[in-house]
Amino acid sequence: MANAEFGTVFFSEMTLASFDGEKWSDASFVPSDRLPMHPAAHVLHYASTCFEGMKAFRANDGAINVFRIDDHIRRMQNSARSLYLPVPDAAQLKSMIIDVLKKFQDQVPVFPGSAYIRPTLIGTDPAIGRAAAPTRTALLYILVSPVGDYFAADAKMRVLLDTDNQRCAPHFGNVKSGGNYASALGLIQKAKEKYNTAQVIFAPNGDVQETGAANCLLINDTEILTKPLNSEFLPGVTRDSLLKAGAKLGYKVTERNISADELMEWIKTGEVALSGTAAVLAPVGEIVYKDETYAVNGGKEPVNAKRLRKYLNDVQQGLETDSFNWVTKI
């Protein structure tokens, strides 16, 4: 696993349930390297799919800690409703996640490793004539990948601040669906080719939103600043966790609109970091803006981002008191 690309190694089995147009089937264990799906399946032609990303950690006492499972389930249900997909039953979905983790709990790595959990919902109607109609049938499955760190704890990213483009359709950005990631991919690749950047902070018309795959937080010694939630970008569970953890640690938490010019002023003395399940909280070291490169906070160590990341990791491992009741032990 240590030498494998993040998310390319999987438990040998996953849990799967199907929706027949009226009800969900019982879940069962199936091999994790195949799906029973027709080539005309709705998902393959009309992108009727959503997913989640959450993690489970091996605690020092040997238990497996699943982080904010109920919040991820609620977000997946909201994504399904937006796509007019059959909405998973919360109790069944939770059971499917816990069952596969229990069966393969010996394969959950020790920290900084974890089990990355990918619940996925796809439309399966074998009908290519339903471009303007939702799928009637669906598959729900829980794929789990034992992973290491997505970014090293001391990594600093180089990103482009793009004030011309939007990550995805503004009415659909709060849905965790593959189409939203696909719509940003070309822009991210072009930025990488031109500026050698790892990501793009999208700020259409100067309104700072998020990157192609993570929320954006501005941090200094006293404050955490981020854009308030709306339909244009994903309501990150890690984002929410960091804001709550930051308040507990004494930071002032501010959610308001941020302009590109304000962000560039902020980095003269403050930090910028990207938050998400895989990345946790990844500091930005350099920002490319209007063809110029700027060091964040003069290149100093992102001490506040590291402090927040450590606190969250300690809660996930059971080393810090779980005062928010975020952890489900199995």
Buried (B, 14 or more C-beta within 10 A) or exposed (E): EEEEEBBEBBBEBBBBBBBEEEEBEEBEBBEBEEBEBEEBBBBBBBBBBBBBBBBBBBBEEEBBBBBBBBBBBBBBBBBBEBBEBBBBBEEBBBBBBBBBBEBBBEBBBEBBBBBBBBBBBBBBBBBEEBEEEBBBBBBBBBBBBBBBBBBEBEEBBBBBBBBEBBBBEBEBBBBBBBBBBEBBEEBBEBBBEEBEBBBBBBBBEBBBBBBBBBBBBBBBEEBBBBBEBEEBBBBBBBBBBBBBBBEEEEBEBEEEEBBBEBBBEBBEEBBBBBBBBBBBBBBBBBBBBEEEEBEBBEEEEBEBBBBBBBBBBBBBBBEBEBEEEBBBEB
